[in-house]
Structures are given as C-alpha cells and as structure tokens.
C-alpha cells in the first residue's frame, strides 16, 4: 500500500493528466512510477477511453497502454 502522501501525489497527477488535452509524457511517467495499483487501473481505463474516443489516437499513448497492460499481471 502506498503511503498517504504518495497516494495523494498520484491523485493530483492523475487529475492533471485527465484534464489535459495532450498530457505531458513526463507527468505520465512520474504518475506510473508512484501510482498505487488502484490508481494505475483508473489511469489505464482513462487512457483506453481516450484511445477509443479519438478518431486518430496517439500511437505513443497506444504503445504506453500496451506496455502497461502487458506488465499488469506481474
């Protein structure tokens, strides 16, 4: 379990990523490094929704989701 400050920091980053039209790759990398499993699931689902709703989804975002999903079962 993440400590409360780490969890709050991850929540702040996730809110920023979710609200940005073109989220920062650096913010996303930092989030992925500190997020709890619960927040990581919310993040993956958010990115998948973006991909689903975008007629021309970002290839780097698609690759990011693929990488996260592949490593999720470990």
N, C-alpha and C positions, 0 to 999 in steps of 0.2 A: 504494500500500500504506500502510495506517495505521501510525503509529509504535507500538511495543510497548506503551507506556503507554496510548495511546488505545484500542488493541485490548483491553487488559485491562479498562479502564474500561467499555467497551461490553459485555464479557462479564459484568461484575458487574451492570450494569443489566439485561441480558437475563435473568440468573438471578433477579433480583428481580421483574421483570415476569412471568416464567414461574411463579413460586411464589405470586404474589398472586392471590387470587380475583377482585379488582377492581383491576387495575393502575392506577396513577396515570397520568393523561394527561400530566402534566409529565414523569414518568420516561420515558414512551414518546416524547415529543417530543425529549427530550435524547438518548435512545438513537438515534433516527432521524438526528439531526444528527452523531453521532460514529461510527456503525457502519460497518464495512467492508462491502463487497458480500457477502462470505461470511456475516457475521452478520446482515445485512439479509435474506438469503434464509431463514435459520433462523428469524428473527423473523416474517416473513410466513407461513411454513408453520405456525409455532406459533399465530399469530392465526387462520389459516384452520381449524386443528384445533379451536380454541375455538369458533369460529362453527359448525362442523359438529356439535359435540357438545352445544351448548346449545339447548334447545327454544325459547328466546326470546333469541336473540343480541342483543347491544348494537348498536343502529343506529350510534352513533358509531364503534364498532370496525369494523363492516362498511364504513362510509364511509372509514375510515382505510386498510383493506386495499385498497379500490378505488383510492384515491389512490396508494398505494404501488405497486400493480401497474401502474397507468397510466403512472407515471413511471419504471418499472423499465427499460424498453427504451431509454431516452435515454442 
